[in-house]
Amino acid sequence: MVGEEKSRELGGSLPVANVQALASSCSGDIPLRYLRPDLELEEVLVDDTLQIPTIDMRKLMVDDDEMGKLHSACKEWGFFQLINHDGVSEEVMEKMKADVQEFFKLPQNEKDAYAKQPTGVDGYGQNFVLSEEQKLDWADMLFLQTLPIPERKMRFWPQQPTSFRETLDKYSLELVKVSEFLLKLMAKNLAINPDQFANMFEDGRQSLRMNYYPPCEQASKVLGLTPHSDFGGLTLLVQVNEVQGLQIKRNGKWIPIRPLPGAFIVNIGDVIEILSNGEYKSIEHRVVVDPEKERLSIAAFYSPCDGTIIGPLPELTKENGAKYKSVSREEYIKYVLTRKLDGKSSVNLMKLES
């Protein structure tokens, strides 16, 4: 029992079968742990006119109207698509996509060389599996902590394809420019000190999750990713291929997201909801799978640096008081890494009773 608790404290996860191998070998019978009987009862809103806002990064530098659109997107949606992002070159982004695709094409035994260990979050497999009864996602992932650089666990960084490590290093560092830019503009919109806000994330934590969602004949009965909100600060997601699957929850209904070519899908995490005292909202989202085609994506997560207090910023509590608790970053991370993904449970636990 002590070993299990230590494992969970450090982000440990129970080992499960690799879904890519399972999907290629099963004859249509899906193991019960992946089947979700209530899934078909949830309403999906198919409305081509209802989509998350699109924000033009180049216009943000010179256009107050675009700044207003960013503020509204963070308040009303918690999600937006970022186009014309100059921080990450098209060459690096396309190379990152290609290397991720090549990694998941490797023979199973080669991918297994980077398998997650009983403790920690890095590696190939699944995270947040905490019981033998828990429903599982129809997906495999490669999760890597990328910043700060001394925190990288290189034994989990694939050496095949041969360019993978160099590409990921470049991609990781270029993403920082985009995230810092967005954080400063969000701070400006919140009427707080932009440098002070961005400094909370300077030398902070960045991690990447590379996702592989195999096709499934019973796609309507499984999920690629359990409904949840991201517990970090900011997430930047890029679609690797053209297969859609991301859905966000709005007014109790699921809305499919149609990614724009070359865009980042950006979403507010629980930490920014808490820091902004609820002005900006993290949004529950999930991934559905396709019955015929695989889907791949790359998500980058940003969290504040060690020693940061996760709680409402004082400037944003003057009118209505604090709506959330304040805890150390370390205490907050310990909490979220010892629980399965479950809607907005992490941020809800941080709310103060009104």
Salt bridges, closest charged atoms under 4 A:
GLU4 OE2 - ARG8 NH2 3.24
GLU42 OE1 - ARG286 NH1 3.64
GLU43 OE2 - LYS253 NZ 3.75
ASP48 OD1 - ARG258 NH1 3.55
GLU66 OE2 - LYS69 NZ 3.64
ASP86 OD1 - ARG58 NE 3.08
GLU94 OE2 - LYS97 NZ 3.29
ASP99 OD1 - LYS95 NZ 3.32
GLU102 OE2 - LYS105 NZ 3.66
GLU132 OE1 - ARG33 NH1 3.75
ASP137 OD1 - ARG36 NH2 2.90
GLU151 OE1 - ARG205 NH1 3.47
GLU166 OE2 - LYS170 NZ 3.40
ASP169 OD1 - ARG152 NH1 2.81
ASP195 OD1 - LYS184 NZ 3.69
ASP230 OD1 - HIS228 NE2 3.09
ASP230 OD1 - HIS285 NE2 3.25
GLU273 OE1 - LYS344 NZ 2.77
GLU279 OE2 - HIS71 NE2 3.95
GLU279 OE2 - LYS75 NZ 3.56
ASP306 OD2 - ARG205 NH2 2.98
ASP306 OD1 - ARG329 NH1 3.33
